[in-house]
Amino acid sequence: MKMKYKEIVVSYDKKNSTVWLSMDAKHRQCFTFSMLTEMLDLLKIIDQYGSPCEKRPGEVKYLVVKSENSDIFNSGGDLYYFSSLVRAKDKAKLLEYATACIELVYWGLTGGKRNVTTIACVAGDAFGGGFETALACNYIIAEPQSSFAFPETLFGLFPGMGGYALFSRYVGSLEADRAISTGRRYSTEELIKLGAVSTKMKTGEAEIVTKKFIKDRSVNNTAGLAIHKLKNQINYNDNENLKYNIKIWVDAAMALTEYNLRKMETLIKLQQRKM
């Protein structure tokens, strides 16, 4: 069963209780506000009905986040939108965007009202908010050529949707600080060693490997669910902390200079080229 959205592609594997959410950006390869809105709409439906369709209630146990673009998972926040709002001094709209982001992050961490297990299936690059999205999921499965980074410091910002805390869960505060302050890229192999990536898949085998991962976990679902609940209790899933993050992020964004915004334009062109 497939659902109709404009910037995400959704399918429901009812047999395996799995929703596949595939990002399908139409204008810039990033989290546009319209994409965020569609994702939140889907998650609210799952919360309410236990399936992606209100006419067919079910019991979703897994949500897999992936990309329709095999070269890039997601390049992060919509920098074109950010720069427009900063120049217009529209703090309210920027806060609205950031709030939508942390709602998604929080759902990824907790699995919503249904305690769904979330899996990021990463093919290609995951930058900025794309990296945060992967880290917010309970598990990351990635292709060997994928790379991960927080490039925000290049234009005077930082990953404001929980990136520091999300990454430090695996690498500690010192390495998380280094990752954010330098914009260093991490390979899949490096993140496997650090414990952030659970499984490596061969190029083009995302669906096969992810389904096997789910099947292996489902053999003893009682234990798997218990571990999932324990991870949620231990991990960074405090919504108030996320709200504090975006407050600092919005203030920092509104203080960006024209020089910072011009630096941002280089990455805006990259987001457009990735299409």
Secondary structure, DSSP 8 states (H G I E B T S, - for coil): -EE--SSEEEEEEGGGTEEEEEE--SSSSSB-HHHHHHHHHHHHHHHHHSSS-TTS-----EEEEEES-TTEEE--B-HHHHHHHHHTT-HHHHHHHHHHHHHHHHHHHH-GGGT-EEEEEE-SEEETHHHHHHHHSSEEEE-TT-EEE--GGGGT---TTTHHHHHHHHHHHHHHHHHHHH---EEHHHHHHHTS--EE--TT-HHHHHHHHHHHHHTTHHHHHHHHHHHHHHSS--HHHHHHHHHHHHHHHHT--HHHHHHHHHHHHHHHHT-
